[in-house]
């Protein structure tokens, strides 16, 4: 008699969490400037289009998903520190 596969467990329903974007227009541009890259060069590094980088920097869109992770990795490796509060600028 063949054994039956174990029944699949249902995942508990998760509520949608509000999205929190750490990468706003100013931060994306500041990282690119820190790296000394043009929008085209920066887009190539991220594997995206120059137009996408431009839209991020103009605030039309914000990075999402894999792009957020890539920006975080690039920023960490480049030693990029973005100061957001007045007390950080002192």
C-alpha positions as CSV (number, residue, x, y, z in Angstrom):
1,X,0.0,0.0,0.0
2,X,1.6,3.4,-1.1
3,X,2.1,5.9,1.6
4,X,0.1,9.1,1.4
5,X,1.8,12.5,1.3
6,X,1.5,14.6,4.4
7,X,-1.4,17.1,4.1
8,X,-0.2,20.6,3.3
9,X,-0.5,23.1,6.1
10,X,-2.3,26.3,5.5
11,X,-0.4,29.4,6.2
12,X,-2.1,31.8,8.6
13,X,-3.6,34.7,6.8
14,X,-1.3,37.8,7.0
15,X,-2.6,41.3,7.0
16,X,-1.0,43.7,4.6
17,X,1.6,45.8,6.2
18,X,2.0,49.4,5.1
19,X,5.0,49.7,2.8
20,X,7.9,51.6,4.3
21,X,10.3,53.1,1.8
22,X,13.7,53.9,3.1
23,X,14.8,55.1,-0.4
24,X,13.3,58.5,-1.2
25,X,14.3,60.7,-4.1
26,X,16.9,62.6,-2.1
27,X,18.5,59.5,-0.8
28,X,18.8,57.8,-4.2
29,X,20.4,60.9,-5.7
30,X,22.7,61.3,-2.7
31,X,23.9,57.7,-3.1
32,X,24.5,58.1,-6.8
33,X,26.4,61.3,-6.2
34,X,28.4,59.6,-3.4
35,X,29.4,57.0,-6.0
36,X,30.3,59.6,-8.6
37,X,28.1,57.9,-11.2
38,X,25.8,59.3,-13.9
39,X,22.2,58.1,-13.9
40,X,23.1,55.8,-16.8
41,X,26.1,54.3,-15.0
42,X,24.1,53.9,-11.8
43,X,21.2,52.2,-13.7
44,X,23.7,49.8,-15.3
45,X,25.0,48.9,-11.9
46,X,21.5,48.2,-10.7
47,X,20.4,46.4,-13.8
48,X,17.7,48.8,-14.5
49,X,17.0,51.6,-17.0
50,X,18.2,55.2,-16.7
51,X,14.6,56.4,-16.9
52,X,13.8,54.4,-13.7
53,X,16.7,56.1,-11.8
54,X,15.4,59.4,-13.1
55,X,11.9,58.7,-11.9
56,X,13.2,57.7,-8.5
57,X,15.2,60.9,-8.2
58,X,12.3,63.1,-9.3
59,X,10.0,61.4,-6.8
60,X,7.6,60.0,-9.4
61,X,8.3,56.4,-8.1
62,X,10.2,54.8,-5.3
63,X,12.4,51.8,-5.4
64,X,10.7,48.5,-4.6
65,X,11.6,44.9,-4.0
66,X,15.0,43.8,-5.3
67,X,15.9,47.4,-6.1
68,X,15.7,48.3,-2.4
69,X,17.9,45.4,-1.4
70,X,20.5,46.3,-4.1
71,X,20.5,49.9,-3.0
72,X,21.1,48.9,0.6
73,X,24.0,46.5,-0.4
74,X,25.6,49.2,-2.6
75,X,25.2,51.8,0.1
76,X,26.8,49.5,2.7
77,X,29.7,48.6,0.6
78,X,30.3,52.2,-0.4
79,X,30.3,53.4,3.2
80,X,27.3,55.6,2.4
81,X,25.7,57.4,5.3
82,X,22.7,59.5,4.7
83,X,21.9,61.9,7.5
84,X,18.2,62.7,7.7
85,X,17.8,64.6,11.0
86,X,19.2,68.1,11.9
87,X,21.0,66.6,14.9
88,X,22.8,64.1,12.5
89,X,24.3,67.1,10.6
90,X,26.1,68.5,13.6
